[in-house]
């Protein structure tokens, strides 16, 4: 993840908290061999953020401008979109105004 991507994610998380959302993000860890690994049990590709402010539940994949989700990420987004009441988003920094509107309502 580049510094710009980290800054974008921090901005989304900060906005979400300011708007009263509970936020979950699983951070990758650096292994002894110098590789980044997210220690999970389950299917790879889970979205970057889960935001909860009852009665709403948002899952969001964050990408740099021009970034594309992997097949595993697309599979998760499609599966979650099929769950009643779950809002699913694929956001880039270019979507900032939409993000603000979505998290404020």
Number of C-alpha atoms within 10 A of each C-alpha: 9 8 8 11 16 13 12 19 22 12 14 22 19 13 16 21 15 12 14 14 21 15 17 13 12 13 11 13 12 11 10 7 6 8 9 13 11 12 10 10 6 7 10 14 16 20 22 17 19 19 21 16 15 9 7 11 15 19 23 18 22 22 18 17 12 7 10 14 15 11 11 13 18 17 16 20 22 11 11 18 15 12 10 7 12 14 18 21 17 16 20 19 19 11 11 14 9 12 17 14 9 13 18 13 6
